Structures are given as C-alpha cells and as structure tokens.
Amino acid sequence: MSRNRIAISLARRLGGLGGAVLVSICLVTVPSVEAARNEVTNAPTSIELAQAFTAALNAHDVDAVVGMFTEEDSGPTVNADRRAWQKFEIRLWALQQIAADIRAEAFDYRATEQGATWSANLYRDDWGAPVEFVPVTNSIWVHNGQLADFSSTLSEPRDLQRLGDLWRPGAAPDRTAGV
C-alpha cells in the first residue's frame, strides 16, 4: 500500500481536524525521511571509494586522485612510500607515482569501521630488476564521503631493504615530481 493511501485511510478513520493534521504530517515528513535515506544510499561505499582511488591511480589521473580527498578538519594525508599532508603535497605524491608509471593489481577489498582496506601488488618502473612488484596492504579512512587518509604499507618487511630510498614513508614527496 502506498504512503498516500495509508495516510488517507488513517485520516478517514480518525476523521475531522485530527485526521487532516495526521495526513499533513505524513505527507510532509515521510518524503523528507525517504529523501535523507536516498542521500545516504547514493553515497559511495568505502569499498567503492577504494576501488575508485585505485582506478584513478592506475589511470594516472592526478586530478581525480587529489579530488577524492577531503579538505575538512586538519587536512588529508597520504602515508605510503612518502608522507603527504594537504592537497598540495598529495598532488606532488600522485605526480611522483605517475612519473614512475605506477600500476596496482588490487584485490581483497574489505570494509572497516572507518573506511576500507585491501591488498595490492604494486608495479613501478623506477623499482627495476630484480623487483618486479611489491605486495602492499592499503587502507583508507573516509570522512563525509571523501578520503581523509590513504595508507600503504609493505606486506613483506624485506622489501624495505630491496627498495632502499624508493620507499621512505616519513619523507615528503619530491617537490620536482612530474616536472
């Protein structure tokens, strides 16, 4: 039974002014509750954001990567082979990844309380032989439908030695990346 038919049926049973008030309340509040519910369900899930982030990185779309990050609170961060804070440094980080021709084979996406986590095999041209790819664990922290943090950690501790200066999590992105 539709929402309007239920409200009208109740109004007839109650009769008079009380029924009219009830119909008015039902017709005004129920659509706004449904609209709010639709807004929530139309927002991308954390897993969809993680997949979109990976796709944008693989497509080498710097604007899409940077655009996924929030500008709220203390600002977004990236903690991966470099540490980036705020969109300016995140753009530098993304340019550095693209200059190295990054490619990610992502799998095993899982929702978490604050966002999502997933595994990936990363490929970059600057790693060279004998490093074909590096397995990593990625995670995002989502705030109001946007990324507040992206973290990527090496799954195999021995890879830190193999990569040397190419994986320095505490260092800022190269300011000449992609230039």
C-alpha positions in Angstrom: 0.0 0.0 0.0 1.4 3.4 -0.9 2.3 6.0 1.7 -0.5 8.4 0.5 -3.2 5.7 0.7 -2.1 4.7 4.2 -2.3 8.4 5.3 -5.7 8.9 3.7 -7.0 5.7 5.2 -5.9 6.8 8.7 -7.4 10.3 8.2 -10.8 8.7 7.3 -10.7 6.6 10.5 -9.7 9.5 12.7 -12.0 12.0 10.9 -12.1 15.8 11.3 -9.2 18.0 12.1 -7.1 15.3 13.8 -7.1 13.2 10.6 -6.2 16.3 8.5 -3.2 17.1 10.7 -2.1 13.4 10.6 -2.3 13.4 6.8 -0.3 16.7 6.6 2.4 15.3 8.9 2.7 12.1 6.9 2.8 13.8 3.6 5.5 16.2 4.7 7.7 14.1 6.9 7.7 10.8 5.1 9.1 12.2 1.9 11.9 14.0 3.7 12.8 10.9 5.6 12.9 9.0 2.3 15.0 11.7 0.7 17.5 11.5 3.5 17.6 7.7 3.2 18.2 8.1 -0.6 21.1 10.6 0.0 22.8 8.1 2.3 22.4 5.1 0.0 23.5 7.2 -3.0 26.8 8.0 -1.3 29.7 5.7 -2.5 30.6 3.0 0.0 34.1 2.9 1.4 34.9 -0.1 -0.9 33.7 1.9 -3.9 35.9 4.8 -2.9 38.9 2.4 -2.5 38.2 1.0 -5.9 37.8 4.4 -7.5 41.1 5.6 -5.9 42.9 2.6 -7.3 41.3 3.1 -10.7 42.3 6.8 -10.7 45.9 6.0 -9.7 46.1 3.3 -12.5 44.7 5.8 -15.0 47.3 8.3 -13.9 44.6 10.8 -13.3 46.1 13.2 -10.8 43.1 15.5 -10.6 40.8 12.5 -9.8 43.2 11.2 -7.1 43.5 14.6 -5.4 39.8 15.4 -5.8 38.9 12.3 -3.7 40.5 13.8 -0.6 38.6 16.0 1.9 39.6 19.5 2.8 37.9 19.3 6.3 39.5 19.0 9.7 43.3 19.1 9.8 43.5 18.1 6.2 44.0 14.8 4.3 47.2 12.7 4.5 49.0 10.0 2.5 51.2 7.6 4.3 52.9 5.3 1.7 56.3 5.4 0.1 56.3 9.1 1.1 54.2 11.1 3.6 52.0 13.8 2.1 49.8 16.3 4.1 47.2 18.5 2.5 46.2 18.5 -1.2 49.3 20.3 -2.4 51.7 17.5 -1.2 49.2 14.8 -2.2 49.3 16.2 -5.7 53.1 16.0 -5.6 52.9 12.4 -4.3 50.5 11.5 -7.1 52.7 13.1 -9.8 55.7 11.1 -8.4 53.7 7.9 -8.7 52.7 8.7 -12.3 56.2 9.6 -13.3 57.2 6.2 -12.1 54.4 4.6 -14.1 52.6 3.1 -11.1 50.3 0.2 -11.7 48.3 -1.6 -9.0 46.6 -5.0 -9.1 44.2 -4.6 -6.2 42.2 -7.4 -4.6 40.5 -8.5 -1.3 38.7 -5.2 -0.6 37.1 -5.2 2.9 35.0 -2.6 4.7 36.4 -1.4 8.0 34.8 0.7 10.8 36.4 3.9 9.4 36.8 3.1 5.7 38.3 0.1 3.8 41.4 -2.0 3.5 42.7 -4.0 0.5 45.7 -5.8 -0.8 47.6 -4.9 -4.0 50.6 -5.8 -6.0 52.3 -2.6 -7.0 54.5 -2.1 -10.1 56.6 0.9 -10.7 59.2 1.4 -13.5 61.7 3.0 -11.1 62.0 -0.1 -9.0 63.7 -2.0 -11.8 65.1 -5.5 -11.6 65.0 -7.7 -9.5 61.9 -6.0 -8.0 59.0 -7.0 -10.4 56.3 -5.9 -7.9 55.8 -5.2 -4.3 52.9 -6.6 -2.3 51.2 -3.9 -0.1 48.3 -3.5 2.3 46.3 -0.3 1.6 43.7 1.4 3.7 41.6 4.5 3.6 39.9 6.5 6.3 36.7 8.0 5.0 35.2 11.3 6.3 31.9 12.6 4.9 32.2 10.5 1.7 35.8 11.6 0.9 39.2 10.3 1.8 40.8 11.7 4.9 43.8 9.3 4.8 45.4 6.8 2.5 48.0 4.5 3.9 50.1 1.8 2.1 52.4 -0.5 3.9 54.7 -3.1 2.6 53.4 -6.6 3.2 56.9 -8.1 3.2 59.4 -6.3 5.6 62.3 -7.5 3.4 61.0 -5.3 0.6 62.1 -2.2 2.5 65.7 -3.1 2.1 65.2 -4.1 -1.6 63.6 -0.7 -2.4 66.0 1.5 -0.4 65.4 5.2 -0.9 62.5 4.5 -3.2 60.3 3.7 -0.2 60.8 6.2 2.6 57.5 6.5 4.5 58.5 9.5 6.6 59.9 11.6 3.8 57.9 14.3 2.0 57.2 13.9 -1.8 59.9 15.2 -4.1 58.9 18.8 -4.9 60.1 18.4 -8.5 57.9 15.3 -9.1 56.4 15.1 -12.5 58.1 18.4 -13.5 
